[in-house]
Amino acid sequence: MSGIEHPLHALRDFLPPNTFDPVAGYLQQYKVHLTITRERKTVLGDYRNAYQNKSHRISVNGNLNSYSFLITLLHELAHLLTFDKYGHKVQSHGKEWKKLYGELLFQFIQNKVFPVDIQNQLMATLNNPGASRL
């Protein structure tokens, strides 16, 4: 998908069932430029805040399974929400980010989009989610 613009609905192919609408809602609300990248060895995703006339930018590796893709995208969206609320005044994986990331995860857990084993792992970390992914 590198270098080619795709319609937002192409994102459906990377997400678990019944998750496109809420994810697309965040991307549209915050005017996120989402890039699905080739596999990167050191990161699964990345967030860059909006500045000057550029949009918020999120990238996620396209080789991830749909659940890892969603968790990674939510991780990066939590960075956006943290930046939107606090700017550069808090740590990137500090308590503010952890709270917002936990809230995002919980929203999707409530909708039962994850298999039970992944849901249980996520539930165990909701109060203090780590920066690394499952």
Contacts in CASP RR format, 6 or more apart in sequence:
PFRMAT RR
TARGET T0000
AUTHOR 0000-0000-0000
METHOD contacts of the structure
MODEL  1
MSGIEHPLHALRDFLPPNTFDPVAGYLQQYKVHLTITRERKTVLGDYRNA
YQNKSHRISVNGNLNSYSFLITLLHELAHLLTFDKYGHKVQSHGKEWKKL
YGELLFQFIQNKVFPVDIQNQLMATLNNPGASRL
1 10 0 8 1.000
1 35 0 8 1.000
1 36 0 8 1.000
1 37 0 8 1.000
1 62 0 8 1.000
2 37 0 8 1.000
2 38 0 8 1.000
8 24 0 8 1.000
8 27 0 8 1.000
8 28 0 8 1.000
9 20 0 8 1.000
11 20 0 8 1.000
11 23 0 8 1.000
11 24 0 8 1.000
11 27 0 8 1.000
11 34 0 8 1.000
11 36 0 8 1.000
12 20 0 8 1.000
14 36 0 8 1.000
14 60 0 8 1.000
14 62 0 8 1.000
14 64 0 8 1.000
14 66 0 8 1.000
14 69 0 8 1.000
15 23 0 8 1.000
15 66 0 8 1.000
15 69 0 8 1.000
15 70 0 8 1.000
15 73 0 8 1.000
16 66 0 8 1.000
16 67 0 8 1.000
16 70 0 8 1.000
16 113 0 8 1.000
16 114 0 8 1.000
17 113 0 8 1.000
18 111 0 8 1.000
18 113 0 8 1.000
19 70 0 8 1.000
19 108 0 8 1.000
19 111 0 8 1.000
19 113 0 8 1.000
22 107 0 8 1.000
22 108 0 8 1.000
22 111 0 8 1.000
23 70 0 8 1.000
23 73 0 8 1.000
26 32 0 8 1.000
26 77 0 8 1.000
26 80 0 8 1.000
27 34 0 8 1.000
30 56 0 8 1.000
30 80 0 8 1.000
30 84 0 8 1.000
31 50 0 8 1.000
31 55 0 8 1.000
31 56 0 8 1.000
32 55 0 8 1.000
32 56 0 8 1.000
32 57 0 8 1.000
32 58 0 8 1.000
32 77 0 8 1.000
32 80 0 8 1.000
33 54 0 8 1.000
33 55 0 8 1.000
33 56 0 8 1.000
33 57 0 8 1.000
33 58 0 8 1.000
34 57 0 8 1.000
34 58 0 8 1.000
34 59 0 8 1.000
34 60 0 8 1.000
34 73 0 8 1.000
35 57 0 8 1.000
35 58 0 8 1.000
35 59 0 8 1.000
35 60 0 8 1.000
36 59 0 8 1.000
36 60 0 8 1.000
36 61 0 8 1.000
36 62 0 8 1.000
37 45 0 8 1.000
37 59 0 8 1.000
37 60 0 8 1.000
37 61 0 8 1.000
37 62 0 8 1.000
38 61 0 8 1.000
38 62 0 8 1.000
38 63 0 8 1.000
39 61 0 8 1.000
39 62 0 8 1.000
39 63 0 8 1.000
40 61 0 8 1.000
43 61 0 8 1.000
44 60 0 8 1.000
44 61 0 8 1.000
44 64 0 8 1.000
44 68 0 8 1.000
44 72 0 8 1.000
44 133 0 8 1.000
45 58 0 8 1.000
45 59 0 8 1.000
45 60 0 8 1.000
45 61 0 8 1.000
45 72 0 8 1.000
45 75 0 8 1.000
45 76 0 8 1.000
46 57 0 8 1.000
46 58 0 8 1.000
46 59 0 8 1.000
46 76 0 8 1.000
47 56 0 8 1.000
47 57 0 8 1.000
47 58 0 8 1.000
47 76 0 8 1.000
47 77 0 8 1.000
47 79 0 8 1.000
47 80 0 8 1.000
47 83 0 8 1.000
48 56 0 8 1.000
48 57 0 8 1.000
48 58 0 8 1.000
49 56 0 8 1.000
49 80 0 8 1.000
49 83 0 8 1.000
49 87 0 8 1.000
50 56 0 8 1.000
50 57 0 8 1.000
56 80 0 8 1.000
56 83 0 8 1.000
58 73 0 8 1.000
58 76 0 8 1.000
58 77 0 8 1.000
58 80 0 8 1.000
59 76 0 8 1.000
60 69 0 8 1.000
60 72 0 8 1.000
60 73 0 8 1.000
60 76 0 8 1.000
61 69 0 8 1.000
61 72 0 8 1.000
62 69 0 8 1.000
64 72 0 8 1.000
67 114 0 8 1.000
67 115 0 8 1.000
67 118 0 8 1.000
67 134 0 8 1.000
68 133 0 8 1.000
68 134 0 8 1.000
70 108 0 8 1.000
70 113 0 8 1.000
71 105 0 8 1.000
71 122 0 8 1.000
71 133 0 8 1.000
71 134 0 8 1.000
72 133 0 8 1.000
74 101 0 8 1.000
74 104 0 8 1.000
74 105 0 8 1.000
74 108 0 8 1.000
75 101 0 8 1.000
75 131 0 8 1.000
75 133 0 8 1.000
77 104 0 8 1.000
78 97 0 8 1.000
78 100 0 8 1.000
78 101 0 8 1.000
78 102 0 8 1.000
78 104 0 8 1.000
79 92 0 8 1.000
79 97 0 8 1.000
81 100 0 8 1.000
81 104 0 8 1.000
82 90 0 8 1.000
82 92 0 8 1.000
82 96 0 8 1.000
82 97 0 8 1.000
82 100 0 8 1.000
85 96 0 8 1.000
85 100 0 8 1.000
86 96 0 8 1.000
90 96 0 8 1.000
90 97 0 8 1.000
91 97 0 8 1.000
93 130 0 8 1.000
93 131 0 8 1.000
98 128 0 8 1.000
98 129 0 8 1.000
98 130 0 8 1.000
101 129 0 8 1.000
101 130 0 8 1.000
102 126 0 8 1.000
102 127 0 8 1.000
102 129 0 8 1.000
105 122 0 8 1.000
105 126 0 8 1.000
105 129 0 8 1.000
106 126 0 8 1.000
108 114 0 8 1.000
109 119 0 8 1.000
109 122 0 8 1.000
109 123 0 8 1.000
109 126 0 8 1.000
112 119 0 8 1.000
114 122 0 8 1.000
118 134 0 8 1.000
121 134 0 8 1.000
122 134 0 8 1.000
END
